[in-house]
């Protein structure tokens, strides 16, 4: 009986202890009567958070030694709302910074969009949140972090809720400022840390805390944060919430598919892969994004773009469940991959016996949102009172079913007092981009191709202000007015977006109120890619007019016999300049062709001799001697007598080892192109070009070096007359420098110059944009010191040429 009494007494004591412990625990954690404790909190670490609700300011004292604050917030939602974890909520906080006397130094607001992500624990299979309260009927959302720069004299931070979506009950906040350690006390401070604090600081390191080097430990302390507590009385000035946060491997997310590593593409977004210079075998591997949807016989189109118009290839591959990779040899250039559904691709290049991954890294561009409520302003920095170029890129969001639509943006040019000197409208046409896509939560939204506008702003323009009644995304760029546009050939063609040797044409500038735009969730990250070239179908089909230019003043030049590597169609007008090889002593059947409907054809022979001895030439057509002469020069051109077009049996006999070529025909072998080029000396040359259209016109130059250097520099300046404040839709770089790599390939014979050769030609392009009005422009081309050679300068005019030819037939 006594034993039974003792057991009963122990049970009563245990019940009392349990009641006191639970009551104390509920009081400490803010649990009300009847609130249930939540589930498994294993693997979590508790943190004190302070509630913001009821529109009341919560005040945090600052130490005065920090230059920034880290503000971590969580929204509190009702437990039933967790059933829709993909739904996001928007909230905003007002803040004020005060000095020691209570005077306001700065005020503003910042916005966050949050959601509740759930994970499945890989060990237990239990569904858990990253953040949790002990109370089962309240759930904290995902954490959102805001970094706030501090004014030096700031002594207090005040926070309150500005607005929040209806389902949200309150906002919790945790404020931190950097720990302040003197360099001499860093080692001692590490020794004073608890083991759990050391583990938390080192969780981003590869090694455990005990294996860290002394300098690594110091760096962790230099980048550590300490929490700040609010002023006042708990329950009256602030409320306390104990937040439990899971760290480490959270498990598998339930509310989103994690994309496999690689380049994403779908029916609205194509992928671009930069192929390094040289020929190599390339392997493309594809993975479906959705595990529950394996493609069945869906086509994948692969477009290859080489450096020239004739270097193109298109192949189509049908996806099958047992075939997820393709291999093919390509030269350097660009691959454009077009898929019919969500895919992720990885690319590899074969290097000897191994495969090197060449999947492009994602490059990001920050966009800023215009709307009717708040304009965006860019303040200009003029260099030595020079005009300042400014480029504005505009984009809008659209759905896959939207048609092209026009959107307007108002702009105002302001002086340093804010007075409007000029205003106008920028109109953009919305065309969905096949290459750029938004990152983050707006992943599946379509964005348009940028519409670019260019300003040349004089020194009295201090700023530009943009405003739109529709949501428009904007970027701005600038460049020094006198900066030379440098282009490396061919390296810039094979570059990727991370190439540090490439000089950008334009440099990004940020708006004046960037911080407010970021705080107000009016920014977005955009994944950008290079664009493939756009080919002119007329030029590809051989429908164009060749227009060659001669320099101003007295000039010299020579004919060069250049290998024609292009596989594009041969135009009738080019028959006289194309020379096909013929072999001495061998009968060949040739068709001699006239041009422009002439009744006769006058072919020519070009010869390249090895020795200096006189040589005898005899040319037979259909077994009859047609032409005979002797040769003394090492190279040259022979104009043959006129003859009727038609098919002939040709045999050429010569006494030496000579290469022979004939035009106005087509025979087996790689033809050569006879091209006239001007001699480019140290003083350079000037071309006068007449721009005929209001659109872009592209001039082409081909330089043949006679110097020994492996590189050649050409400086090109285009004269410009006047400028306007009116925005343009193009910008012509009037001052350029081309850094040309001279190849080690076959040398080009210089006809009429005994035993002289030039390097293979290096081609470059000079676009004259639609910002240049029709008229005459002087183009000055000057080589770098020690560079000499021959220059061919011409333009291909697309479209069927107007053939006006006068000739006299003599019988």
C-alpha positions in Angstrom: 0.0 0.0 0.0 2.9 2.3 0.8 4.5 1.5 -2.5 1.3 2.3 -4.3 1.1 5.7 -2.6 4.7 6.5 -3.6 4.0 5.7 -7.2 0.9 7.9 -7.2 2.9 10.7 -5.7 5.5 10.4 -8.4 2.9 10.5 -11.1 1.4 13.7 -9.6 4.8 15.3 -9.5 5.5 14.3 -13.1 2.2 15.7 -14.3 2.9 19.0 -12.6 6.3 19.2 -14.1 4.9 18.5 -17.6 2.2 21.1 -17.1 4.7 23.8 -16.0 7.1 22.9 -18.9 4.4 23.0 -21.6 2.9 26.2 -20.2 6.3 27.8 -20.1 7.1 26.6 -23.6 3.8 28.0 -25.0 4.5 31.3 -23.3 8.0 31.4 -24.6 7.0 30.6 -28.2 3.9 32.7 -28.3 1.5 29.8 -28.5 -2.0 30.6 -27.4 -4.4 28.3 -25.6 -5.7 25.5 -27.9 -2.9 25.9 -30.5 -1.4 22.6 -31.6 2.3 21.9 -31.9 3.4 21.2 -35.5 5.1 18.0 -36.7 8.7 16.8 -37.0 11.3 19.6 -36.5 14.3 17.4 -36.7 17.2 19.0 -38.5 16.0 22.6 -37.8 17.7 25.5 -36.0 15.6 28.0 -34.2 15.8 31.8 -34.8 14.1 34.7 -33.1 11.9 36.7 -35.5 9.8 39.8 -34.8 6.3 40.3 -36.0 5.2 43.3 -38.1 1.5 43.8 -38.1 -1.2 46.3 -37.3 0.6 49.1 -39.1 2.9 49.8 -36.1 6.5 50.8 -36.5 9.1 48.4 -35.1 12.4 50.2 -34.2 15.8 48.5 -34.3 18.9 50.4 -32.8 22.0 50.4 -34.9 25.6 50.3 -33.6 26.8 52.9 -36.0 29.7 50.8 -37.2 28.1 49.0 -40.1 27.8 50.1 -43.7 24.9 47.8 -44.5 22.0 45.8 -43.1 20.7 42.3 -44.0 16.9 42.2 -43.5 15.3 38.7 -43.7 11.5 38.6 -43.8 8.9 35.8 -43.9 5.1 36.1 -44.4 2.8 34.2 -42.0 -0.1 32.4 -43.6 -3.0 30.2 -42.5 -2.3 26.5 -42.5 -5.0 25.6 -45.1 -3.3 27.8 -47.7 -0.4 25.4 -47.8 -2.5 23.2 -50.0 -1.5 25.5 -52.9 2.3 25.9 -52.6 2.7 27.3 -56.1 0.7 30.4 -55.3 2.8 33.4 -54.5 1.9 36.5 -52.4 3.2 40.1 -52.6 4.0 42.2 -49.6 5.7 45.6 -49.1 7.5 47.1 -46.1 8.0 50.8 -45.3 11.4 51.8 -43.8 12.9 54.9 -42.2 16.5 55.6 -41.2 17.0 58.0 -38.4 20.0 59.7 -36.9 20.8 59.9 -33.1 18.6 63.0 -32.7 15.6 61.3 -34.4 15.9 63.2 -37.7 14.9 61.2 -40.8 17.8 60.5 -43.1 16.1 58.3 -45.6 12.8 56.6 -46.2 11.3 54.3 -48.8 9.8 50.9 -49.3 10.8 47.5 -50.6 8.7 44.7 -52.1 9.0 40.9 -52.0 7.0 38.2 -53.7 7.0 35.0 -51.7 5.6 31.4 -51.7 5.7 28.3 -49.7 7.8 25.5 -51.2 7.5 22.0 -49.8 10.0 19.2 -50.0 9.9 15.4 -49.6 12.4 14.1 -47.1 14.5 11.5 -49.0 14.9 9.4 -45.9 11.5 9.5 -44.2 9.3 10.4 -47.2 7.6 13.1 -45.0 6.5 16.3 -46.7 8.2 19.3 -44.9 8.6 23.0 -45.3 12.0 24.8 -45.1 10.6 27.1 -42.4 8.2 26.2 -39.6 6.6 27.5 -36.4 5.8 25.2 -33.5 2.2 26.1 -33.9 0.6 23.8 -36.4 -2.0 26.4 -37.5 0.5 29.0 -38.7 3.1 28.6 -41.5 5.9 30.9 -42.4 6.6 31.4 -46.1 10.0 31.2 -47.8 12.6 33.7 -46.6 13.3 36.8 -48.6 16.5 38.8 -48.1 17.0 42.5 -48.6 20.4 44.2 -48.4 20.1 47.8 -47.3 23.1 50.2 -47.6 23.4 52.4 -44.5 24.1 56.1 -44.2 27.1 56.7 -41.9 25.1 58.6 -39.3 22.2 56.2 -39.2 21.3 55.2 -35.6 17.8 53.6 -35.9 15.9 51.5 -38.4 12.1 51.6 -38.4 10.0 49.0 -40.2 6.3 48.5 -40.7 4.0 46.7 -43.2 3.0 48.9 -46.1 0.8 46.3 -47.8 0.3 42.6 -48.2 -2.0 40.3 -50.1 -5.2 39.3 -48.3 -4.2 35.7 -47.3 -1.2 37.0 -45.3 -1.6 37.5 -41.6 1.6 39.3 -40.7 5.2 39.7 -41.6 8.2 38.6 -39.5 11.5 40.3 -39.7 15.1 39.4 -38.7 17.7 42.2 -39.0 21.4 41.6 -39.0 24.5 43.8 -39.4 28.1 42.6 -40.1 30.1 41.5 -37.1 32.8 43.9 -36.2 36.2 42.2 -35.4 39.6 43.9 -35.4 42.1 42.0 -37.5 44.2 41.2 -34.4 41.3 39.6 -32.6 40.0 37.4 -35.4 41.9 34.3 -34.2 40.8 34.8 -30.6 37.2 35.3 -31.7 37.2 32.0 -33.6 38.4 30.1 -30.5 35.6 31.7 -28.4 32.9 30.4 -30.8 30.8 27.4 -29.8 31.1 24.3 -32.0 27.6 24.7 -33.4 28.4 28.3 -34.4 31.6 27.2 -36.1 29.6 24.6 -38.1 27.0 27.2 -39.2 29.7 29.6 -40.4 31.5 26.8 -42.3 28.5 25.2 -43.9 29.4 26.8 -47.3 32.9 25.5 -47.1 34.2 22.2 -48.6 35.9 21.3 -45.3 34.7 20.9 -41.8 35.6 23.7 -39.3 38.5 21.8 -37.7 40.2 21.4 -41.2 40.0 25.1 -42.2 43.1 27.1 -42.6 43.7 30.1 -40.4 43.0 32.6 -43.3 39.8 30.7 -44.2 38.6 31.0 -40.6 39.3 34.7 -40.6 37.4 35.2 -43.9 34.4 33.5 -42.4 34.4 35.8 -39.4 34.9 38.9 -41.7 31.7 37.9 -43.5 29.6 36.9 -40.5 26.4 38.7 -39.3 25.0 39.4 -35.9 21.3 39.8 -35.1 19.7 43.0 -34.0 16.9 43.2 -31.4 14.1 45.9 -31.4 13.5 48.6 -28.9 10.6 48.6 -26.5 8.6 46.0 -24.5 7.6 42.6 -25.8 3.9 42.3 -26.4 3.5 46.1 -26.6 6.1 47.3 -29.1 6.9 44.1 -30.8 5.9 40.4 -30.9 8.3 37.5 -30.8 8.1 34.4 -33.0 10.5 31.5 -32.8 11.2 30.4 -36.3 12.6 27.0 -37.1 14.7 26.8 -40.3 15.9 23.6 -42.0 19.5 23.5 -43.3 21.4 21.1 -45.5 19.7 18.8 -48.0 16.0 19.7 -47.9 15.0 16.8 -50.2 13.1 16.8 -53.4 11.0 19.9 -54.2 7.3 19.1 -54.7 6.2 22.4 -56.4 8.6 22.6 -59.3 10.5 20.6 -61.7 14.3 21.1 -61.4 15.7 21.5 -64.9 18.6 19.1 -65.8 21.9 20.8 -66.5 22.2 22.2 -69.9 20.6 24.7 -72.4 16.8 24.9 -72.2 14.7 25.1 -75.4 11.1 24.5 -76.4 8.8 25.3 -79.3 9.1 29.1 -78.5 12.8 29.2 -77.6 15.7 28.0 -79.7 19.2 27.2 -78.4 22.5 28.6 -79.7 25.8 26.8 -79.4 29.1 28.5 -80.4 31.5 26.1 -82.1 35.2 26.9 -81.7 37.3 27.5 -84.8 38.4 24.4 -86.7 36.6 21.3 -87.8 35.6 18.8 -85.1 33.0 16.2 -84.3 30.2 17.5 -82.2 27.8 15.5 -80.0 24.4 16.9 -78.9 22.6 15.2 -76.0 18.9 15.9 -75.3 16.9 15.3 -72.2 13.1 15.9 -71.9 12.1 18.4 -69.2 9.0 16.6 -68.1 9.6 13.1 -66.9 6.1 12.1 -67.5 6.3 13.1 -71.2 8.9 11.4 -73.3 8.8 12.7 -76.9 7.6 10.3 -79.6 8.9 11.0 -83.1 9.2 14.7 -82.6 11.5 16.5 -85.0 14.6 18.4 -83.9 16.1 20.8 -86.5 19.8 21.7 -86.4 21.0 24.7 -88.4 24.7 25.3 -88.8 26.1 28.7 -89.8 29.7 29.0 -90.9 31.6 32.2 -91.6 30.4 32.7 -95.2 27.0 32.5 -97.0 27.8 29.2 -98.6 28.7 27.5 -95.3 25.3 26.5 -94.2 23.7 23.2 -93.3 20.2 22.1 -92.0 19.5 18.6 -90.7 16.3 17.2 -89.1 16.3 14.4 -86.6 13.3 12.6 -85.3 13.4 12.1 -81.5 12.8 8.5 -80.5 12.9 7.1 -76.9 16.0 5.1 -77.7 17.8 7.9 -79.4 18.7 11.0 -77.4 22.0 12.0 -78.9 23.3 13.0 -82.3 26.8 13.3 -83.7 28.1 15.1 -86.7 31.2 16.9 -87.9 31.1 20.7 -88.2 33.4 23.5 -88.9 33.5 26.5 -86.5 30.5 28.7 -86.3 27.1 28.7 -84.7 24.6 25.9 -84.2 20.9 26.8 -83.9 18.8 24.0 -82.4 15.0 24.1 -82.9 12.9 21.7 -80.8 9.2 21.1 -80.9 8.8 20.6 -77.1 10.6 21.3 -73.8 14.1 19.9 -74.0 17.5 20.5 -72.3 20.5 20.0 -74.4 24.2 19.6 -73.7 26.9 19.9 -76.4 30.3 18.2 -76.6 33.3 18.6 -78.9 35.7 15.7 -79.6 39.3 16.6 -78.7 41.6 13.7 -79.6 40.2 10.7 -77.7 38.2 12.8 -75.2 35.0 14.9 -75.3 35.1 18.5 -74.2 31.8 20.1 -73.1 30.9 23.3 -75.0 27.4 23.8 -73.6 27.1 27.6 -73.4 26.9 29.2 -69.9 23.8 31.3 -69.3 24.4 35.0 -69.6 22.0 37.4 -67.9 20.8 40.9 -68.5 18.8 42.9 -66.0 15.7 44.6 -67.3 13.8 47.5 -65.7 10.0 48.0 -65.9 8.4 51.1 -67.2 4.8 51.9 -66.2 2.5 54.9 -66.0 3.0 55.5 -62.3 6.8 55.9 -62.1 9.2 57.0 -64.9 12.7 55.8 -65.3 15.5 58.4 -65.6 19.1 58.0 -66.8 21.5 60.8 -65.9 24.2 61.4 -68.6 27.9 61.7 -67.9 29.4 63.8 -70.7 33.2 63.5 -71.3 34.9 66.9 -71.8 31.7 68.4 -73.1 31.5 65.8 -75.9 28.2 64.5 -77.3 27.2 61.3 -75.6 25.8 58.3 -77.5 22.8 56.6 -75.8 21.1 53.4 -76.8 17.6 52.5 -75.4 16.3 48.9 -75.8 12.6 48.3 -75.3 10.8 45.0 -74.8 7.3 43.9 -73.8 5.9 40.6 -72.5 3.4 38.8 -74.7 1.6 35.4 -74.9 2.0 32.9 -77.7 -1.3 33.8 -79.1 -0.7 37.6 -79.2 -0.3 39.2 -82.6 2.3 41.8 -83.4 1.3 45.1 -81.7 2.7 48.6 -81.4 3.5 50.1 -78.0 4.6 53.6 -77.3 7.0 55.0 -74.8 7.3 58.7 -74.1 10.7 60.3 -73.7 11.8 63.6 -72.4 15.3 65.2 -72.7 16.1 67.3 -69.6 18.7 69.9 -68.8 20.6 70.1 -65.5 17.7 72.0 -63.9 15.1 69.4 -64.9 13.6 71.6 -67.7 12.3 69.7 -70.8 14.4 70.6 -73.9 12.8 68.0 -76.2 10.2 65.3 -76.0 8.7 62.6 -78.2 7.5 59.1 -78.6 9.3 55.8 -79.2 7.2 53.2 -81.0 8.1 49.5 -80.7 6.7 46.6 -82.7 6.3 43.5 -80.5 7.8 40.4 -82.1 8.4 37.4 -79.8 12.1 36.5 -79.3 13.2 33.0 -80.2 16.4 33.3 -78.3 15.9 35.3 -75.1 13.7 34.2 -72.2 13.0 35.5 -68.7 14.6 33.7 -65.7 13.0 32.8 -62.4 9.3 32.8 -61.8 8.5 34.3 -65.2 10.4 31.4 -66.9 7.5 30.5 -69.3 6.5 34.0 -70.3 7.5 35.2 -73.8 9.4 38.4 -74.2 9.9 40.3 -77.5 13.0 41.1 -79.5 14.5 44.4 -78.4 13.6 47.5 -80.4 16.6 49.8 -80.2 16.7 53.6 -80.4 19.9 55.6 -80.6 20.4 59.2 -79.4 23.4 61.5 -79.9 23.0 63.9 -77.0 24.9 67.2 -76.7 26.4 68.5 -73.5 23.3 70.6 -72.5 21.3 67.4 -72.2 21.7 66.2 -68.6 19.2 63.3 -68.4 16.6 61.4 -70.3 13.3 60.3 -68.7 11.1 57.5 -70.0 7.5 56.8 -69.3 4.9 54.4 -70.7 1.2 53.6 -70.0 1.9 50.0 -70.8 4.4 47.7 -69.0 7.6 48.0 -71.0 11.0 46.6 -70.1 14.0 48.8 -70.7 17.8 48.7 -70.9 20.1 51.6 -71.6 23.7 51.6 -73.0 26.3 54.2 -73.8 29.9 54.5 -75.1 32.5 57.3 -75.4 31.9 59.4 -78.5 35.5 59.0 -79.6 35.9 55.3 -78.8 37.1 53.4 -81.8 35.1 50.3 -82.6 37.6 47.4 -82.6 36.9 44.2 -84.4 39.1 41.1 -84.4 38.9 38.9 -87.5 38.2 36.0 -87.3 38.3 35.7 -83.5 35.2 37.8 -82.8 33.2 35.5 -85.0 34.0 32.4 -82.9 33.8 34.2 -79.6 31.4 33.2 -76.8 29.7 35.7 -74.5 32.4 35.2 -71.8 35.3 36.2 -74.1 37.3 38.7 -72.1 39.3 39.8 -75.2 36.2 41.1 -77.0 35.5 44.8 -76.9 31.8 45.4 -76.5 30.2 48.0 -78.8 28.0 49.4 -76.0 28.3 49.5 -72.3 25.3 49.1 -69.9 24.2 52.0 -67.7 21.8 51.7 -64.8 18.9 54.0 -64.1 19.1 56.7 -61.3 16.6 55.0 -59.1 17.8 51.4 -59.6 17.6 50.7 -55.9 13.9 51.7 -55.8 13.2 49.6 -58.9 14.9 46.5 -57.3 13.1 47.1 -54.0 9.8 47.6 -55.9 10.1 44.3 -57.8 10.3 46.2 -61.1 13.3 44.3 -62.4 13.7 41.0 -64.1 16.7 38.8 -65.2 16.8 37.9 -68.9 18.8 34.9 -70.4 20.4 36.2 -73.6 22.0 34.4 -76.5 23.8 35.3 -79.7 21.8 35.7 -82.8 22.5 33.6 -86.0 23.2 35.6 -89.2 20.3 36.5 -91.4 21.0 35.7 -95.0 19.8 37.7 -97.9 18.0 35.2 -100.2 18.8 37.2 -103.4 22.6 37.0 -102.6 22.4 33.3 -101.7 20.6 32.7 -105.1 23.2 34.7 -107.0 20.8 37.5 -107.8 22.9 40.6 -107.1 25.0 43.2 -108.8 28.8 43.4 -108.1 29.8 47.1 -107.6 33.5 47.7 -107.2 35.0 51.0 -106.0 38.2 52.8 -106.9 40.0 55.2 -104.5 40.1 59.0 -105.0 43.1 60.5 -106.8 45.9 58.6 -108.3 46.0 55.0 -107.5 47.7 51.7 -108.5 46.5 48.2 -108.6 47.0 44.7 -109.9 44.9 41.6 -110.8 45.1 38.8 -108.3 44.2 35.2 -109.0 42.2 34.2 -105.9 40.9 30.8 -105.1 37.1 30.7 -105.2 36.0 28.6 -102.3 32.4 29.6 -102.3 29.8 27.1 -103.4 27.2 29.8 -104.2 25.7 29.9 -107.7 27.9 31.4 -110.4 26.4 34.5 -112.0 26.6 35.1 -115.7 28.3 38.4 -115.2 31.2 36.6 -113.4 32.0 34.2 -116.3 34.8 36.5 -117.5 36.5 36.6 -114.1 36.3 32.9 -113.3 39.3 30.8 -114.5 39.2 27.0 -114.5 42.4 24.9 -114.6 43.4 23.0 -117.7 46.2 20.5 -118.0 48.9 20.8 -120.7 48.9 17.9 -123.2 45.5 16.5 -122.3 42.3 16.7 -124.4 39.4 18.4 -122.6 35.9 18.9 -123.7 34.8 22.4 -122.9 31.7 24.5 -123.5 32.6 28.1 -124.2 29.9 30.4 -123.1 29.1 34.0 -124.1 27.4 36.5 -121.8 24.5 38.8 -122.3 23.4 37.0 -125.5 26.5 38.0 -127.5 27.1 36.1 -130.7 30.8 35.5 -129.9 32.9 34.8 -126.9 36.5 36.1 -126.3 38.1 33.8 -123.7 41.4 34.5 -122.0 44.2 32.3 -120.6 46.1 32.9 -117.4 49.4 31.2 -116.8 51.7 30.8 -113.8 55.3 29.6 -114.7 57.9 28.2 -112.5 61.1 28.9 -114.5 62.4 31.9 -116.4 63.1 30.3 -119.8 61.1 31.2 -122.9 58.2 28.8 -123.5 56.1 27.9 -126.5 52.3 27.7 -126.4 50.0 26.0 -128.9 46.2 25.9 -128.4 44.1 23.4 -130.4 40.3 23.4 -130.8 38.8 20.3 -132.4 42.3 19.2 -133.6 42.9 22.5 -135.4 45.5 25.0 -134.3 43.6 28.0 -132.8 46.3 30.1 -131.2 50.1 30.0 -130.9 52.6 32.3 -129.1 55.8 32.2 -127.0 56.0 33.2 -123.3 58.8 35.1 -121.5 57.1 36.4 -118.3 56.7 34.1 -115.3 52.9 34.9 -115.2 50.4 36.8 -117.1 47.2 36.8 -119.1 46.6 36.1 -122.8 43.5 37.3 -124.6 42.4 34.8 -127.3 40.6 35.6 -130.6 36.8 35.7 -130.6 35.0 32.5 -131.4 31.5 31.2 -131.6 30.1 29.8 -128.3 29.7 26.0 -128.2 31.3 22.7 -127.2 34.9 22.1 -128.3 37.6 19.6 -127.8 40.5 21.6 -126.4 44.1 20.7 -126.1 46.9 23.0 -124.8 50.5 22.2 -125.5 53.4 23.9 -123.8 57.1 23.2 -123.4 57.5 24.0 -119.7 55.9 23.3 -116.3 53.2 25.9 -116.3 49.8 26.1 -114.6 47.1 27.1 -117.1 43.6 28.6 -116.5 40.8 29.6 -118.9 37.6 31.6 -118.5 34.1 31.6 -120.1 33.8 27.9 -119.5 33.2 25.3 -116.8 35.5 22.3 -116.5 36.5 20.0 -113.6 38.6 21.5 -110.9 38.4 24.4 -108.4 38.1 27.7 -110.3 40.1 30.8 -109.5 38.7 34.3 -109.4 40.6 37.2 -111.2 40.1 40.1 -108.9 41.4 43.6 -109.3 42.8 45.1 -106.1 44.2 48.5 -105.3 47.7 48.9 -103.8 47.4 49.9 -100.2 50.5 51.8 -99.0 51.4 53.6 -95.8 49.4 56.7 -96.6 46.2 54.8 -97.1 43.4 55.7 -99.5 40.1 57.5 -99.7 36.9 56.1 -101.3 33.9 58.3 -102.1 30.8 56.2 -101.6 27.4 57.3 -102.7 24.7 55.9 -100.4 21.6 55.5 -102.4 18.9 54.2 -100.0 17.6 55.2 -96.6 18.2 51.7 -95.3 21.4 49.9 -94.3 24.0 49.3 -97.0 26.9 47.0 -96.3 30.3 47.4 -98.0 32.9 44.6 -98.1 36.6 44.8 -98.0 39.1 42.0 -98.7 42.7 42.6 -97.8 45.7 40.7 -99.3 48.8 41.3 -97.3 52.3 41.4 -98.8 53.9 42.0 -95.4 55.6 39.3 -93.3 53.5 40.1 -90.2 50.9 37.5 -88.9 48.4 40.3 -88.2 47.4 43.5 -90.1 45.6 46.5 -88.7 43.3 48.7 -90.8 41.8 51.9 -89.5 38.6 53.1 -91.3 36.9 56.4 -90.8 33.6 57.4 -92.3 32.9 61.2 -92.6 29.6 62.3 -91.0 27.8 65.6 -91.5 25.7 67.0 -88.8 23.5 65.3 -86.2 20.1 65.6 -84.7 18.4 65.1 -81.3 15.9 62.9 -83.1 16.2 59.2 -82.1 17.5 56.9 -84.8 16.8 53.2 -85.2 20.5 52.4 -86.1 24.0 53.6 -85.2 26.8 53.6 -87.6 30.3 53.3 -86.1 32.1 55.9 -88.1 35.6 55.1 -86.6 36.6 51.5 -86.8 39.8 49.4 -86.4 40.0 45.9 -87.9 42.6 43.6 -86.4 43.0 41.0 -89.2 44.7 37.6 -88.7 46.8 36.8 -91.8 46.5 33.1 -92.6 49.4 30.7 -93.4 47.5 29.1 -96.4 48.3 29.2 -100.1 49.7 32.4 -101.5 47.8 34.4 -104.1 49.6 35.2 -107.4 49.8 38.9 -108.3 49.4 39.0 -112.1 51.8 41.3 -113.9 54.2 41.4 -110.9 57.1 39.0 -111.5 57.2 36.2 -108.8 55.2 38.2 -106.3 52.5 36.8 -104.1 50.1 38.0 -101.5 48.5 36.2 -98.6 45.0 34.8 -98.9 42.4 37.5 -98.6 40.8 38.4 -95.2 37.3 39.7 -95.6 35.7 42.4 -93.4 32.4 44.3 -93.5 31.5 48.0 -93.1 27.8 48.6 -92.5 26.4 52.0 -93.2 23.2 52.1 -91.2 19.8 53.8 -91.8 20.9 56.6 -89.5 23.0 57.8 -92.4 21.0 59.7 -95.0 21.4 59.1 -98.7 24.4 61.0 -100.1 28.1 60.9 -100.6 30.5 59.8 -97.8 34.3 59.8 -97.7 35.8 56.6 -96.4 39.4 56.8 -95.3 41.3 53.5 -95.0 44.7 53.6 -93.5 47.0 50.6 -92.6 48.9 50.2 -89.4 52.7 50.8 -89.4 54.5 48.3 -91.5 51.3 46.9 -93.1 51.2 46.8 -96.9 49.2 44.9 -99.5 46.2 45.0 -101.9 42.7 46.0 -101.0 39.5 45.1 -102.9 36.5 47.3 -101.9 33.1 46.5 -103.2 29.4 46.0 -102.5 26.9 43.3 -103.4 23.6 45.0 -104.4 20.8 42.4 -103.9 18.2 41.9 -106.5 18.1 41.3 -110.3 20.6 43.7 -111.8 19.5 46.0 -114.7 21.6 44.8 -117.6 22.5 47.7 -119.9 25.4 46.7 -122.1 26.7 48.3 -125.3 29.0 46.4 -127.6 30.0 46.3 -131.2 30.3 43.1 -133.2 32.9 43.2 -135.9 32.8 40.6 -138.6 
